[in-house]
Amino acid sequence: MRSTGDSPFQKREKTIEASSERYDVAIVGGGIAGLTLALQLKKCHPASNILVVEKQQHPVPEAAHKVGESTVEIAAHYLRDILGLQEHLQKQQLPKFGLRFFFSTADNQDITRRVELGHATLPPQSVESYQLDRGRLENALGRELLRQKMSFLDGCKVQQISLHPESDVHRLHIQQDGCEREIQARWVVDASGRSSLLKRQLGLAKKVEHHANAVWFRIGFPIDINAWSTDPTWQARIRDGKRSLSTNHLMGPGYWVWLIPLASGSISVGIVTDARMHPFEQMNRFERALAWLHEHEPQCAEAVEQHCNEVQDFRVMKDYAYSCEQVYSHERWCLTGEAGVFLDPFYSPGSDLIAISNGLVCDLISRELDGEDIEERAAIHNRLLLILNDSWRGTYEYQYPLMGNAQVMVAKIIWDIAIYWAVPGLLYFHDKFLSFGDSPAIAMNLLRFSILSDHIQRFLREWHAIDQRAAYDTFVRYYDFDFMLKLQIGMTTRLSDAEFDTQFAINVRFVEQLAGQLVSTVIEELAHHSQDETVQSRVQLWKSDAFLIELIALYQQENKTNPINASWITLGPQRQEVAR
Ligand SMILES: Cc1cc2nc3c(=O)[nH]c(=O)nc-3n(C[C@H](O)[C@H](O)[C@H](O)COP(=O)(O)OP(=O)(O)OC[C@H]3O[C@@H](n4cnc5c(N)ncnc54)[C@H](O)[C@@H]3O)c2cc1C
């Protein structure tokens, strides 16, 4: 006699199957990546039937929710212009006054003496960016999904994802209110953040060389960095705008501390450190973090201490950077946001990568739902995202020791921001990441740019190793250098395809000129002003490096027709004092 009894697992599958629901796309995780992807997909492909499953119950708390509060131009453009969230951003969040940096002096007791890099006037509105209260944003996005009649299940956990590429649908087992049920979906997107459900399941995790830690907390009082001194000259540096609305970075060797204001009235404070230079155990509890601040950033410590009874949370994250072997597959699954990769928060690129990734995911899903074979396109998008992530990591990897060096870091930050506006910024604002595979010129220029970028990050490390002079009393403004405003505005200028190709090639050539100027200026200055043997032997090595020789020649050539003021490399036109 044949057994009629199903195994317990088969029985469970059958019960679940009876109540299963079917979607075109199931998104696991309703954080910023998952919620924005759902909105974008609905815009690209209105007929699609989308589900977002989020573990946490909505509304989530304001202020003390998640990090990812500071945005830069790509993410701001994504949220404001591509997703149409302008009203929310302008009414419910704060406008950001750019990235601002204060470099260490001997004791960091007086903010006015620290070299400051930032804006003195507001950036043009077309490049406005925002400080995000993440809880407030996620609540608004959740409501918007429901308003647009998408399925948003909050307080509901995805227990398991079973991929079935050979059939029409994948299966997700979800748990809500103690009951389990099965969802079927043609596409599964893992946006579960660090839970990384699919990445773990498929064994795609990839370690990186960048080892850094972070701790952070929110305080229910808007600490204002501008109140740390009443010095009228220091106050008068800012002509239009508020220092407190910047993402303020307090910089020192191997670390930076962030101060980010939130629209709900709180302030977010974070300490980010190179794991090799600042042991995690010195800051992994609130009282230890406060002691660490007293040692390295006493003015910040005092401001925090005055509001200790208003501390809203305290979180830690050890060794936060990682990569991934694969993020998109033609077998109808994708990873986006932190479920895939994470770099470093220094220039707030987290939501930029989400914006770029969501665009690529949207493109794959829309085409596949329309019946297109996406195998080749999925491979190209996958390669692009991973190359972008891996080459961007060079900006941070091994660069934390430089953070105490005002002159090298000012040059590095201006270089990093200029190339961000010139290359990924221009590509993103013109929707060119999507056509990467169709344009050999873009691919070639991107490759050239990526090689250049690696060389310059190494050059900056080598410069730091031999030149660590102290600097004080200087304010460097981004717009002291004509090319900065030109590149920033240039991102947003609408260009035809042909104009874009020309502009992109011009920008790549321009960043090569900047790179050549950096190398040439540093060599010139050290060759003439230092007798030190180590310095002179490093200068000789640079002078015989074929790549650098070519860059200097290019700079000398271009500078005849397009001269650039070199003071971005030497602490700006207002440099007051640099002591060896
Ligand atoms: C220290 C630090 C500072 C940062 N600062 C910035 C910054 O200033 N600017 C910036 O742009 N980026 C910043 N980032 C990066 C930013 O935090 C991330 O890019 C962003 O939060 C990732 O969003 P996400 O939606 O991928 O993940 P999350 O926001 O973590 O969302 C994932 C969601 O999935 C849900 N989930 C998990 N498992 C399940 C499950 N099984 N079922 C259902 N739901 C599930 C979770 O509840 C969560 O809501 C920072 C990162 C770090 C580490």
PDBQT file of the ligand as one rigid body, heavy atoms in Angstrom, charges set to zero:
ROOT
HETATM    1  C1  LIG A 601      27.803  54.693  10.268  1.00  0.00    +0.000 C 
HETATM    2  C2  LIG A 601      27.035  54.911   9.009  1.00  0.00    +0.000 A 
HETATM    3  C3  LIG A 601      26.670  56.201   8.630  1.00  0.00    +0.000 A 
HETATM    4  C4  LIG A 601      25.965  56.397   7.441  1.00  0.00    +0.000 A 
HETATM    5  N1  LIG A 601      25.668  57.670   7.041  1.00  0.00    +0.000 NA
HETATM    6  C5  LIG A 601      25.089  57.858   5.839  1.00  0.00    +0.000 A 
HETATM    7  C6  LIG A 601      24.791  59.164   5.371  1.00  0.00    +0.000 A 
HETATM    8  O1  LIG A 601      25.021  60.147   6.044  1.00  0.00    +0.000 OA
HETATM    9  N2  LIG A 601      24.222  59.272   4.154  1.00  0.00    +0.000 N 
HETATM   10  C7  LIG A 601      23.923  58.195   3.373  1.00  0.00    +0.000 A 
HETATM   11  O2  LIG A 601      23.427  58.354   2.259  1.00  0.00    +0.000 OA
HETATM   12  N3  LIG A 601      24.161  56.949   3.816  1.00  0.00    +0.000 NA
HETATM   13  C8  LIG A 601      24.734  56.770   5.004  1.00  0.00    +0.000 A 
HETATM   14  N4  LIG A 601      24.950  55.508   5.447  1.00  0.00    +0.000 N 
HETATM   15  C9  LIG A 601      24.459  54.404   4.643  1.00  0.00    +0.000 C 
HETATM   16  C10 LIG A 601      22.983  54.226   4.858  1.00  0.00    +0.000 C 
HETATM   17  O3  LIG A 601      22.734  54.017   6.219  1.00  0.00    +0.000 OA
HETATM   18  C11 LIG A 601      22.513  53.038   4.059  1.00  0.00    +0.000 C 
HETATM   19  O4  LIG A 601      22.906  53.213   2.728  1.00  0.00    +0.000 OA
HETATM   20  C12 LIG A 601      21.020  52.875   4.087  1.00  0.00    +0.000 C 
HETATM   21  O5  LIG A 601      20.485  52.989   5.362  1.00  0.00    +0.000 OA
HETATM   22  C13 LIG A 601      20.696  51.499   3.572  1.00  0.00    +0.000 C 
HETATM   23  O6  LIG A 601      19.320  51.429   3.376  1.00  0.00    +0.000 OA
HETATM   24  P1  LIG A 601      18.643  50.033   3.096  1.00  0.00    +0.000 P 
HETATM   25  O7  LIG A 601      17.233  50.320   2.766  1.00  0.00    +0.000 OA
HETATM   26  O8  LIG A 601      19.464  49.251   2.156  1.00  0.00    +0.000 OA
HETATM   27  O9  LIG A 601      18.750  49.266   4.473  1.00  0.00    +0.000 OA
HETATM   28  P2  LIG A 601      17.915  49.539   5.803  1.00  0.00    +0.000 P 
HETATM   29  O10 LIG A 601      17.597  50.960   5.961  1.00  0.00    +0.000 OA
HETATM   30  O11 LIG A 601      18.628  48.828   6.885  1.00  0.00    +0.000 OA
HETATM   31  O12 LIG A 601      16.545  48.806   5.487  1.00  0.00    +0.000 OA
HETATM   32  C14 LIG A 601      16.423  47.417   5.468  1.00  0.00    +0.000 C 
HETATM   33  C15 LIG A 601      15.031  47.093   5.982  1.00  0.00    +0.000 C 
HETATM   34  O13 LIG A 601      14.802  45.700   5.835  1.00  0.00    +0.000 OA
HETATM   35  C16 LIG A 601      14.052  45.266   6.948  1.00  0.00    +0.000 C 
HETATM   36  N5  LIG A 601      14.248  43.808   7.070  1.00  0.00    +0.000 N 
HETATM   37  C17 LIG A 601      15.382  43.158   7.408  1.00  0.00    +0.000 A 
HETATM   38  N6  LIG A 601      15.176  41.828   7.393  1.00  0.00    +0.000 NA
HETATM   39  C18 LIG A 601      13.893  41.650   7.028  1.00  0.00    +0.000 A 
HETATM   40  C19 LIG A 601      13.078  40.494   6.848  1.00  0.00    +0.000 A 
HETATM   41  N7  LIG A 601      13.558  39.276   7.035  1.00  0.00    +0.000 N 
HETATM   42  N8  LIG A 601      11.795  40.671   6.487  1.00  0.00    +0.000 NA
HETATM   43  C20 LIG A 601      11.277  41.913   6.303  1.00  0.00    +0.000 A 
HETATM   44  N9  LIG A 601      12.000  43.037   6.472  1.00  0.00    +0.000 NA
HETATM   45  C21 LIG A 601      13.294  42.903   6.821  1.00  0.00    +0.000 A 
HETATM   46  C22 LIG A 601      14.593  46.065   8.120  1.00  0.00    +0.000 C 
HETATM   47  O14 LIG A 601      13.656  46.155   9.171  1.00  0.00    +0.000 OA
HETATM   48  C23 LIG A 601      14.880  47.404   7.452  1.00  0.00    +0.000 C 
HETATM   49  O15 LIG A 601      13.832  48.336   7.623  1.00  0.00    +0.000 OA
HETATM   50  C24 LIG A 601      25.617  55.291   6.643  1.00  0.00    +0.000 A 
HETATM   51  C25 LIG A 601      25.957  53.995   7.048  1.00  0.00    +0.000 A 
HETATM   52  C26 LIG A 601      26.668  53.805   8.204  1.00  0.00    +0.000 A 
HETATM   53  C27 LIG A 601      27.051  52.407   8.600  1.00  0.00    +0.000 C 
ENDROOT
TORSDOF 0
